[in-house]
């Protein structure tokens, strides 16, 4: 993988994780809490549409490359400048533990 310089990591993102809580009625709810913040290089990978139960929905897929972070998984999401993206994959692209490449997607209406 090509090395990403620190200067290219110019977008601040917040990685959030789901946390189960109980509401006042004792029912389970999911809240999102900050896992970590990171400066990332963001690349718009693809954009398109998919059929979601007879309804066309736009989908945009992005790559986020940042310093290596342990524990990021596909149950988490990225909050990027108020946009919420679901993490599909997170891995160390070259096995050096210097960086992590996160693939995340955002659904539109």
N, C-alpha and C positions, 0 to 999 in steps of 0.2 A: 504494500500500500504506500502511496506517496505520503510523505510526512506533511502534516498540517502545521504551519507555523502559528505561534501564539497570536500574531497580528491578524491572522485569518479567523481566529476564534473571537468574533466581535459581537456575538449575540448572547445576551444573558438569558438563560433558561432555568426554570425551576422544575425539578423532577419531584413528582408527588406520588405518595403511596396511599392505598385505601386502608382505612382503619375502621373496624366495626365498633359501633357504639349502640347504646340503647336510648331511645327517646323517652319522653315523660310518660308514655303509655307502656313502656317496657318492650317496645318493638325494636327489632334490629334495624339499624341504619348504617350506611356507609358514609364516612366523612373522608375528605382528602386532606392529608397533612404533608407539609414539606419534608422531603427526604434529603435533598441537597440542592444547591445552586451550582451552576457551572457556566463558564464561557464556552460557546460552541461555534463551530463553523456550520452554517445551515445551507443545505442544498435542496432545492425543489426537484425531487426525483421524477415524479409522475403526477399527472392529474387526469381524471376521467370520471366516468359515471358507471354506476352499477344499478341493477334492478333489485330493489329491496321490497319484496312483496307487492309487485306490480307498480311500484313507484320509483322513478329515477332519482338517484341520490348522487351528488357529486362527491368525489373522494380525492384528496390531495395527499401524496406521500412525500415525506421529507427524510433526509439523512441529517443527523446531528453528530458531529465529531467533536469530542472534548477530551480532557485528561481522563485517565483511567479511574473508574469509580466501581468499587465492588458492590454487589448486591442489586444492581438494576435488573429488573425482569419485566416480562410482558403483562404483569398485573398492574403496572404503574402507568403514569401518564406524564406528559410534558406540558407545562404552562409556559407558553412562549408569547410574551407581550399580550397576554389576555386570551390567546388562542389555546384551546385544549386539544392535545393530540394523544391518541392512544399508542402506547409502545407495542410494536409488533415483534421486535427483535433487538437485542443488545449484546454485542460481542466485542472481543479484543481482535481486531482485524489481522494483526500480524504476530500475536503471541508474546509481545514484549512488555505488556502491562503499562505501556506509555499512553495509550489512548483507548477510547471506547467508541464504537460506531453504533448509533441507535437509529433504527428505522421506525418511524412513527407516522400515523395517518390521522387525517382530520376529515370528518364528514360534513358536508354542507347540506342545506335544505333542499 
